[in-house]
């Protein structure tokens, strides 16, 4: 009985890892990494996007939300720009308060080898 339970558990873990890897490969077809950041010290929010070789254009929209008293988020700042290349740090500024929780939503449309793909990332931080 224990052997069957272990076999089922190992199979479940293997399927979960494989399914997650397969999903990530589809989700990040043209993007190597996304590194978001929020800083109360200099009132800035940033996101570095590194794409694969052959990337010619990155259109990026950063939207910063502030968490309110009842747990709802409201938009406090938005920044958008375009970069022609494969790696760039996009940024914006806002009045970021210490002790407050923020959420940064990054949406990027990446053009690589003539085709475009849109990816999204959400990052939350208490400053």
N, CA, C and O of each residue as an XYZ file, in Angstrom:
508
protein
N       0.819     -1.191      0.000
C       0.000      0.000      0.000
C       0.868      1.262      0.000
O       0.575      2.221     -0.714
N       1.945      1.257      0.809
C       2.829      2.415      0.879
C       3.535      2.648     -0.457
O       3.742      3.790     -0.867
N       3.906      1.545     -1.137
C       4.578      1.669     -2.430
C       3.659      2.326     -3.453
O       4.105      3.161     -4.240
N       2.375      1.955     -3.449
C       1.419      2.554     -4.387
C       1.246      4.046     -4.092
O       1.197      4.871     -5.004
N       1.156      4.374     -2.808
C       0.999      5.767     -2.417
C       2.204      6.596     -2.858
O       2.042      7.697     -3.383
N       3.410      6.069     -2.646
C       4.619      6.755     -3.075
C       4.658      6.902     -4.599
O       5.041      7.952     -5.117
N       4.265      5.857     -5.304
C       4.267      5.906     -6.767
C       3.292      6.972     -7.269
O       3.610      7.712     -8.200
N       2.123      7.051     -6.665
C       1.138      8.064     -7.053
C       1.661      9.458     -6.732
O       1.510     10.375     -7.539
N       2.273      9.629     -5.563
C       2.825     10.919     -5.164
C       3.942     11.372     -6.108
O       3.974     12.530     -6.524
N       4.847     10.467     -6.440
C       5.948     10.795     -7.361
C       5.396     11.149     -8.743
O       5.863     12.099     -9.372
N       4.422     10.404     -9.209
C       3.814     10.692    -10.514
C       3.133     12.050    -10.508
O       3.234     12.797    -11.481
N       2.443     12.377     -9.430
C       1.771     13.676     -9.321
C       2.774     14.822     -9.347
O       2.576     15.809    -10.056
N       3.848     14.692     -8.575
C       4.881     15.735     -8.543
C       5.524     15.887     -9.920
O       5.746     17.009    -10.375
N       5.821     14.788    -10.577
C       6.434     14.840    -11.912
C       5.507     15.525    -12.912
O       5.955     16.351    -13.707
N       4.234     15.192    -12.877
C       3.276     15.831    -13.785
C       3.142     17.318    -13.500
O       3.053     18.125    -14.426
N       3.128     17.683    -12.230
C       3.026     19.092    -11.857
C       4.231     19.870    -12.366
O       4.071     20.944    -12.946
N       5.423     19.348    -12.159
C       6.640     20.018    -12.629
C       6.637     20.123    -14.148
O       6.951     21.181    -14.693
N       6.288     19.045    -14.838
C       6.268     19.059    -16.299
C       5.235     20.044    -16.818
O       5.517     20.800    -17.748
N       4.042     20.049    -16.234
C       2.977     20.952    -16.688
C       3.381     22.399    -16.471
O       3.129     23.242    -17.332
N       4.007     22.708    -15.334
C       4.457     24.068    -15.062
C       5.543     24.477    -16.049
O       5.527     25.599    -16.554
N       6.488     23.579    -16.329
C       7.561     23.887    -17.274
C       7.013     24.105    -18.674
O       7.447     25.020    -19.374
N       6.082     23.291    -19.081
C       5.493     23.436    -20.411
C       4.736     24.737    -20.523
O       4.809     25.410    -21.551
N       3.998     25.111    -19.465
C       3.259     26.371    -19.477
C       4.213     27.556    -19.545
O       3.991     28.494    -20.311
N       5.280     27.514    -18.739
C       6.246     28.610    -18.717
C       6.920     28.767    -20.072
O       7.175     29.892    -20.502
N       7.212     27.672    -20.748
C       7.866     27.752    -22.052
C       6.981     28.472    -23.059
O       7.474     29.239    -23.887
N       5.684     28.230    -22.993
C       4.760     28.907    -23.902
C       4.619     30.363    -23.511
O       4.595     31.242    -24.373
N       4.527     30.624    -22.218
C       4.318     31.984    -21.726
C       5.510     32.882    -22.019
O       5.333     34.061    -22.323
N       6.697     32.354    -21.936
C       7.911     33.149    -22.093
C       8.658     32.792    -23.374
O       9.878     32.629    -23.342
N       7.987     32.672    -24.452
C       8.601     32.261    -25.711
C       9.718     33.194    -26.165
O      10.740     32.724    -26.663
N       9.547     34.508    -26.005
C      10.540     35.475    -26.468
C      11.256     36.218    -25.343
O      12.209     36.955    -25.597
N      10.807     36.032    -24.110
C      11.350     36.787    -22.981
C      12.185     35.865    -22.097
O      11.725     34.804    -21.674
N      13.422     36.290    -21.825
C      14.305     35.498    -20.963
C      14.017     35.777    -19.495
O      14.013     34.852    -18.682
N      13.774     37.058    -19.138
C      13.512     37.385    -17.740
C      12.818     38.730    -17.599
O      12.936     39.611    -18.451
N      12.094     38.858    -16.498
C      11.449     40.119    -16.125
C      11.782     40.352    -14.656
O      11.469     39.518    -13.806
N      12.421     41.495    -14.350
C      12.807     41.835    -12.988
C      12.143     43.145    -12.570
O      12.654     44.220    -12.885
N      10.997     43.074    -11.855
C      10.321     44.287    -11.403
C      10.879     44.779    -10.067
O      11.499     44.022     -9.321
N      10.645     46.060     -9.784
C      11.068     46.621     -8.503
C      10.270     47.869     -8.169
O       9.851     48.615     -9.054
N      10.067     48.085     -6.862
C       9.366     49.270     -6.372
C      10.205     49.818     -5.226
O      10.609     49.065     -4.341
N      10.473     51.129     -5.233
C      11.321     51.729     -4.208
C      10.691     53.001     -3.647
O      10.425     53.953     -4.381
N      10.455     53.002     -2.330
C       9.949     54.213     -1.669
C      11.072     55.228     -1.513
O      10.817     56.431     -1.452
N      12.317     54.752     -1.449
C      13.463     55.634     -1.249
C      13.624     56.687     -2.324
O      13.927     57.843     -2.025
N      13.424     56.296     -3.580
C      13.555     57.266     -4.673
C      12.263     57.426     -5.471
O      12.272     57.942     -6.589
N      11.137     56.973     -4.878
C       9.815     57.127     -5.512
C       9.786     56.607     -6.942
O       9.277     57.273     -7.844
N      10.332     55.418     -7.141
C      10.372     54.876     -8.499
C       9.888     53.432     -8.539
O       9.925     52.711     -7.543
N       9.440     53.042     -9.705
C       9.116     51.649     -9.985
C       9.763     51.318    -11.320
O       9.751     52.122    -12.252
N      10.327     50.120    -11.392
C      11.092     49.744    -12.576
C      10.786     48.303    -12.972
O      10.265     47.514    -12.184
N      11.121     47.993    -14.198
C      11.047     46.617    -14.656
C      12.076     46.427    -15.768
O      11.994     47.048    -16.828
N      13.042     45.556    -15.501
C      14.026     45.221    -16.529
C      13.518     44.007    -17.288
O      13.183     42.978    -16.700
N      13.470     44.146    -18.590
C      13.013     43.055    -19.444
C      14.156     42.645    -20.355
O      14.686     43.456    -21.115
N      14.530     41.366    -20.267
C      15.567     40.806    -21.128
C      14.910     39.817    -22.071
O      14.243     38.876    -21.640
N      15.105     40.041    -23.355
C      14.495     39.178    -24.369
C      15.572     38.399    -25.109
O      16.765     38.677    -24.984
N      15.131     37.438    -25.866
C      16.055     36.581    -26.599
C      16.643     37.299    -27.811
O      16.110     38.310    -28.270
N      17.727     36.770    -28.311
C      18.385     37.313    -29.495
C      17.393     37.363    -30.657
O      16.586     36.451    -30.837
N      17.462     38.413    -31.420
C      16.536     38.592    -32.532
C      15.406     39.546    -32.207
O      14.626     39.916    -33.084
N      15.314     39.952    -30.931
C      14.283     40.907    -30.521
C      14.650     42.283    -31.047
O      15.773     42.753    -30.862
N      13.697     42.923    -31.702
C      13.948     44.235    -32.281
C      13.183     45.360    -31.585
O      13.547     46.528    -31.718
N      12.124     45.017    -30.842
C      11.303     46.064    -30.240
C      10.584     45.535    -29.004
O      10.078     44.413    -28.994
N      10.549     46.379    -27.946
C       9.795     46.067    -26.736
C       8.896     47.259    -26.433
O       9.390     48.352    -26.158
N       7.585     47.058    -26.481
C       6.609     48.058    -26.045
C       6.193     47.670    -24.640
O       5.728     46.551    -24.422
N       6.354     48.582    -23.671
C       6.101     48.223    -22.283
C       5.171     49.225    -21.614
O       5.312     50.437    -21.781
N       4.219     48.697    -20.853
C       3.327     49.517    -20.027
C       3.498     49.046    -18.589
O       3.334     47.864    -18.288
N       3.830     49.989    -17.699
C       3.932     49.708    -16.272
C       2.775     50.421    -15.581
O       2.571     51.617    -15.790
N       2.019     49.701    -14.764
C       0.917     50.306    -14.015
C       1.143     50.002    -12.541
O       1.256     48.843    -12.145
N       1.209     51.065    -11.729
C       1.429     50.932    -10.298
C       0.115     51.145     -9.557
O      -0.581     52.139     -9.766
N      -0.213     50.180     -8.678
C      -1.431     50.247     -7.876
C      -1.054     50.323     -6.403
O      -0.062     49.732     -5.977
N      -1.848     51.053     -5.628
C      -1.664     51.157     -4.188
C      -2.794     50.414     -3.486
O      -3.963     50.555     -3.846
N      -2.430     49.617     -2.477
C      -3.431     48.859     -1.728
C      -4.072     49.767     -0.686
O      -3.385     50.399      0.115
N      -5.386     49.819     -0.711
C      -6.126     50.682      0.198
C      -6.437     50.006      1.520
O      -6.030     48.872      1.769
N      -7.160     50.717      2.357
C      -7.498     50.286      3.702
C      -8.274     48.973      3.720
O      -8.066     48.149      4.610
N      -9.164     48.767      2.752
C     -10.000     47.568      2.728
C      -9.487     46.497      1.769
O     -10.225     45.584      1.399
N      -8.208     46.612      1.363
C      -7.594     45.586      0.527
C      -7.816     45.754     -0.961
O      -7.391     44.907     -1.748
N      -8.469     46.824     -1.360
C      -8.672     47.071     -2.789
C      -7.520     47.907     -3.325
O      -6.906     48.689     -2.599
N      -7.243     47.727     -4.598
C      -6.143     48.443     -5.228
C      -6.685     49.566     -6.107
O      -7.715     49.424     -6.767
N      -5.964     50.687     -6.098
C      -6.306     51.779     -7.001
C      -5.043     52.212     -7.737
O      -3.950     52.219     -7.172
N      -5.211     52.570     -8.991
C      -4.066     52.977     -9.818
C      -3.536     54.318     -9.346
O      -4.301     55.262     -9.145
N      -2.216     54.399     -9.168
C      -1.593     55.654     -8.751
C      -0.650     56.219     -9.806
O      -0.355     57.414     -9.794
N      -0.174     55.374    -10.718
C       0.737     55.865    -11.750
C       0.785     54.874    -12.910
O       0.542     53.678    -12.754
N       1.110     55.424    -14.078
C       1.207     54.615    -15.292
C       2.348     55.183    -16.146
O       2.518     56.396    -16.268
N       3.111     54.276    -16.724
C       4.217     54.681    -17.586
C       4.267     53.738    -18.781
O       4.091     52.528    -18.636
N       4.507     54.293    -19.952
C       4.657     53.438    -21.135
C       5.763     53.982    -22.020
O       5.942     55.194    -22.144
N       6.494     53.075    -22.627
C       7.552     53.473    -23.550
C       7.925     52.315    -24.453
O       7.533     51.169    -24.232
N       8.692     52.647    -25.473
C       9.146     51.672    -26.459
C      10.664     51.694    -26.500
O      11.287     52.753    -26.440
N      11.247     50.509    -26.602
C      12.696     50.399    -26.729
C      13.004     49.495    -27.910
O      12.373     48.453    -28.088
N      13.970     49.896    -28.709
C      14.375     49.109    -29.870
C      15.667     48.376    -29.545
O      16.761     48.925    -29.669
N      15.519     47.141    -29.131
C      16.634     46.310    -28.722
C      16.111     45.122    -27.949
O      14.909     44.860    -27.944
N      17.014     44.391    -27.286
C      16.567     43.163    -26.628
C      16.590     43.201    -25.099
O      16.049     42.292    -24.470
N      17.195     44.219    -24.476
C      17.193     44.337    -23.017
C      17.090     45.800    -22.633
O      17.816     46.652    -23.146
N      16.154     46.077    -21.701
C      15.975     47.470    -21.287
C      15.304     47.519    -19.920
O      14.524     46.637    -19.562
N      15.627     48.584    -19.151
C      14.938     48.821    -17.886
C      13.939     49.958    -18.082
O      14.320     51.097    -18.349
N      12.678     49.633    -17.946
C      11.603     50.612    -18.055
C      11.327     51.153    -16.654
O      11.506     50.437    -15.669
N      10.889     52.423    -16.559
C      10.698     52.993    -15.226
C       9.608     54.057    -15.211
O       9.173     54.566    -16.244
N       9.194     54.364    -13.996
C       8.221     55.426    -13.765
C       8.411     55.964    -12.360
O       9.132     55.373    -11.556
N       7.767     57.082    -12.060
C       7.867     57.670    -10.730
C       6.471     57.912    -10.162
O       5.510     58.144    -10.895
N       6.393     57.852     -8.838
C       5.141     58.093     -8.130
C       5.475     58.438     -6.685
O       6.605     58.236     -6.240
N       4.507     58.951     -5.963
C       4.684     59.228     -4.540
C       4.480     57.913     -3.779
O       3.363     57.592     -3.376
N       5.556     57.163     -3.588
C       5.501     55.845     -2.952
C       5.783     56.013     -1.460
O       6.832     56.527     -1.069
N       4.835     55.574     -0.634
C       4.905     55.768      0.812
C       5.412     54.507      1.512
O       5.005     53.391      1.187
N       6.296     54.706      2.466
C       6.785     53.581      3.278
C       5.627     53.002      4.086
O       4.756     53.733      4.556
N       5.630     51.671      4.240
C       4.594     51.002      5.001
C       3.342     50.679      4.205
O       2.413     50.067      4.731
N       3.307     51.081      2.951
C       2.149     50.841      2.089
C       2.474     49.728      1.099
O       3.612     49.602      0.647
N       1.467     48.920      0.764
C       1.658     47.832     -0.198
C       1.286     48.312     -1.593
O       0.262     48.963     -1.800
N       2.153     47.970     -2.543
C       1.949     48.351     -3.940
C       1.984     47.110     -4.823
O       2.570     46.087     -4.469
N       1.349     47.227     -5.965
C       1.372     46.160     -6.973
C       1.778     46.804     -8.295
O       1.199     47.803     -8.721
N       2.777     46.214     -8.930
C       3.248     46.687    -10.227
C       2.882     45.651    -11.283
O       3.298     44.494    -11.209
N       2.100     46.082    -12.262
C       1.702     45.191    -13.357
C       2.458     45.624    -14.605
O       2.338     46.765    -15.053
N       3.228     44.712    -15.154
C       4.007     44.962    -16.370
C       3.361     44.210    -17.528
O       3.105     43.010    -17.435
N       3.104     44.923    -18.610
C       2.624     44.297    -19.839
C       3.559     44.722    -20.958
O       3.724     45.914    -21.219
N       4.166     43.756    -21.611
C       5.136     44.053    -22.671
C       4.776     43.294    -23.937
O       4.444     42.109    -23.902
N       4.849     43.998    -25.044
C       4.702     43.361    -26.344
C       6.082     43.321    -26.977
O       6.696     44.355    -27.238
N       6.552     42.118    -27.216
C       7.913     41.882    -27.701
C       7.855     41.452    -29.158
O       7.132     40.520    -29.514
N       8.627     42.143    -30.003
C       8.713     41.768    -31.413
C      10.064     41.111    -31.646
O      11.119     41.703    -31.419
N       9.995     39.875    -32.105
C      11.214     39.084    -32.335
C      11.052     38.289    -33.617
O      10.057     37.588    -33.802
N      12.025     38.399    -34.490
C      12.015     37.681    -35.773
C      10.707     37.901    -36.542
O      10.181     36.986    -37.175
N      10.198     39.133    -36.472
C       9.024     39.499    -37.260
C       7.674     39.192    -36.646
O       6.654     39.575    -37.219
N       7.619     38.509    -35.491
C       6.317     38.241    -34.875
C       6.283     38.834    -33.472
O       7.311     38.951    -32.804
N       5.080     39.207    -33.040
C       4.914     39.845    -31.736
C       4.249     38.905    -30.739
O       3.430     38.057    -31.094
N       4.633     39.087    -29.484
C       4.059     38.313    -28.387
C       3.883     39.252    -27.203
O       4.762     40.067    -26.919
N       2.753     39.143    -26.511
C       2.499     39.959    -25.323
C       2.645     39.097    -24.078
O       2.062     38.018    -23.978
N       3.443     39.601    -23.120
C       3.629     38.909    -21.846
C       3.253     39.870    -20.709
O       3.272     41.091    -20.865
N       2.916     39.280    -19.579
C       2.497     40.089    -18.427
C       3.111     39.541    -17.158
O       3.352     38.339    -17.044
N       3.368     40.430    -16.192
C       3.945     40.050    -14.917
C       3.337     40.940    -13.836
O       3.138     42.135    -14.053
N       3.038     40.355    -12.662
C       2.523     41.122    -11.534
C       3.461     40.946    -10.348
O       3.851     39.829    -10.009
N       3.816     42.069     -9.722
C       4.748     42.077     -8.609
C       4.141     42.907     -7.483
O       3.672     44.023     -7.708
N       4.152     42.357     -6.271
C       3.584     43.054     -5.127
C       4.647     43.236     -4.054
O       5.448     42.336     -3.803
N       4.649     44.419     -3.417
C       5.667     44.688     -2.393
C       5.128     45.683     -1.380
O       4.447     46.647     -1.728
N       5.452     45.424     -0.107
C       5.181     46.401      0.951
C       6.446     47.224      1.132
O       7.503     46.688      1.466
N       6.337     48.499      0.915
C       7.513     49.380      0.970
C       7.807     49.863      2.385
O       8.762     50.610      2.597
